[in-house]
Amino acid sequence: MQASTADDWRNLPLAKANPAASKDVILSLPEKVQQSDAYIDSSYTPGDTVHYPDGSLVEGQDLSTTEAKRAVEAAALCSGNLAAGSYGSFGPEAVCRSTVWGKRGYRHTYSWGVGSLNTAVCMKGRGYYFDRNGTPVKTMYNIGCALWNSGVSVKWGNVIGNPSARGASQGLAQTVPWQG
């Protein structure tokens, strides 16, 4: 249930678990998410579609806009191309505009294919580890160096965040298809 008065949102489990999060961020998430104690990563942007780890859409999201419908179609399994830097230099981070709502123990899987130059690529994928206090820490895990990989999973846990990847070509810079 959505908060009924201006300050009731602060009593939602999600708001208590994320005291620095704004009202707009908390209330932009589906009701089911608001009732959780998940950590909201800074990669989440209000308006991003939110998915369960299996790729299905979390109930209660407004999909009336064309943009939202396109996001759902593209985001069930986030995919795209990233720019892998040349000779071992990592290119820019490619960030999914779809949000994953993880759970305790969840590991997120990334895969990639042969790049435009058919040269091996070293990849990193976003995940989270938890410090001594149980606070999630965003990190880019090394997920391998190869022409392709059908799936490497990284720690994610009870985090609401957007998958992302970076690549470094072992030769010239190239475009690499990836999924996360």
C-alpha positions in Angstrom: 0.0 0.0 0.0 1.3 3.5 -0.9 1.9 5.9 2.0 -1.3 7.8 2.9 0.2 10.9 4.3 3.2 13.0 3.4 5.6 11.4 6.0 4.2 7.8 6.1 6.7 6.8 3.4 9.4 7.0 6.0 7.8 4.0 7.8 8.1 1.8 4.8 10.6 -1.1 5.3 12.5 0.1 2.2 12.8 3.7 3.5 14.0 2.3 6.9 16.7 0.2 5.1 17.7 3.2 3.0 17.5 6.3 5.3 19.4 8.5 2.8 17.0 7.7 -0.1 14.6 10.4 -1.1 10.8 10.2 -1.0 10.8 10.2 -4.9 13.1 7.2 -5.1 11.2 5.2 -2.5 7.8 5.9 -3.9 8.9 5.3 -7.5 9.5 1.6 -6.7 6.6 -0.9 -6.9 4.7 -1.5 -3.7 6.1 -5.0 -3.3 9.6 -3.6 -3.3 8.7 -0.8 -0.9 7.8 -3.6 1.6 11.3 -5.1 1.4 14.5 -4.3 3.2 16.6 -4.3 0.0 19.5 -1.9 -0.5 18.9 0.7 -3.3 22.1 1.2 -5.3 22.8 4.6 -6.8 22.5 3.0 -10.3 18.7 2.9 -9.9 16.9 5.8 -11.6 13.2 6.4 -10.9 11.3 5.3 -14.0 13.6 2.3 -14.7 11.7 -1.0 -14.9 12.3 -3.3 -12.0 12.7 -7.1 -12.6 13.1 -10.2 -10.4 16.3 -12.1 -10.8 14.6 -14.5 -13.3 13.9 -11.5 -15.6 10.1 -11.2 -14.9 8.7 -7.8 -14.2 7.9 -6.9 -10.6 4.1 -6.3 -10.4 2.6 -2.9 -9.9 4.6 -0.8 -12.5 2.9 1.6 -14.9 3.6 0.4 -18.4 1.3 2.9 -20.1 4.0 4.8 -21.9 5.8 3.7 -25.0 9.1 4.2 -23.3 8.1 1.9 -20.5 6.9 -0.8 -22.9 10.2 -0.6 -24.9 12.2 -0.9 -21.6 10.3 -4.0 -20.6 10.8 -5.6 -24.0 14.6 -4.9 -23.9 15.1 -5.5 -20.2 13.9 -9.0 -19.5 17.5 -10.0 -20.1 19.6 -6.8 -20.4 21.6 -6.9 -23.5 23.5 -4.6 -25.8 26.9 -3.7 -27.1 29.8 -2.2 -25.2 32.9 -0.4 -26.4 35.9 -2.5 -25.3 39.1 -0.4 -25.1 42.3 -1.4 -26.9 45.2 -3.4 -25.7 44.0 -4.2 -22.3 42.5 -0.8 -21.5 38.9 -1.0 -20.2 36.3 1.0 -22.2 33.4 2.9 -20.6 30.9 1.1 -18.4 27.8 0.0 -20.3 24.8 0.3 -17.9 21.5 -1.4 -18.3 18.4 0.8 -17.9 16.6 -2.1 -16.3 16.8 -2.7 -12.6 17.3 -6.1 -10.9 15.8 -6.6 -7.5 18.0 -9.3 -6.0 17.6 -11.3 -2.8 19.9 -12.7 -0.2 22.4 -15.1 -1.8 21.5 -14.0 -5.4 24.3 -14.1 -7.9 23.9 -12.1 -11.2 25.0 -13.7 -14.5 26.8 -12.0 -17.4 27.8 -13.3 -20.8 29.4 -11.9 -23.9 30.1 -12.9 -27.5 32.8 -12.4 -30.1 33.5 -8.8 -30.6 33.7 -7.0 -34.0 37.4 -8.0 -34.5 37.2 -11.6 -33.3 39.8 -10.8 -30.7 39.6 -12.0 -27.0 38.1 -9.5 -24.6 38.6 -9.3 -20.8 35.3 -8.4 -19.1 34.1 -7.0 -15.8 30.6 -7.1 -14.5 28.9 -5.2 -11.7 28.1 -6.9 -8.5 28.1 -6.3 -4.7 29.9 -7.7 -1.7 28.9 -7.0 1.8 31.2 -5.4 4.3 31.5 -6.4 8.0 28.5 -4.2 8.9 26.4 -5.9 6.2 26.5 -2.9 3.9 26.6 -3.7 0.2 29.6 -2.4 -1.6 29.4 -2.0 -5.4 32.3 -3.6 -7.3 33.3 -4.5 -10.8 34.2 -8.2 -10.7 36.6 -9.7 -13.2 34.5 -12.2 -15.1 37.0 -13.5 -17.6 39.1 -13.1 -20.8 37.9 -15.0 -23.9 36.3 -14.7 -27.3 32.9 -15.5 -25.6 31.5 -16.7 -22.3 28.1 -18.2 -21.8 27.7 -17.1 -18.3 29.7 -16.0 -15.3 27.9 -15.1 -12.1 28.9 -12.5 -9.5 27.7 -11.8 -6.0 24.7 -9.5 -5.9 22.5 -10.2 -2.9 19.6 -8.2 -1.6 20.3 -5.2 -3.8 18.2 -3.1 -6.2 20.6 -2.1 -8.9 21.3 -1.9 -12.6 23.7 -4.5 -14.2 26.7 -3.1 -16.0 29.8 -4.3 -17.8 33.1 -3.1 -19.1 35.5 -4.7 -21.6 39.1 -4.5 -22.6 40.1 -5.9 -26.0 43.4 -7.8 -26.2 44.0 -6.0 -29.5 42.4 -3.0 -31.2 39.3 -1.5 -29.6 36.1 -3.3 -30.6 32.4 -3.5 -30.1 31.3 -6.5 -27.9 27.7 -7.9 -27.5 26.9 -8.6 -23.9 24.1 -9.7 -21.6 23.6 -9.1 -17.9 
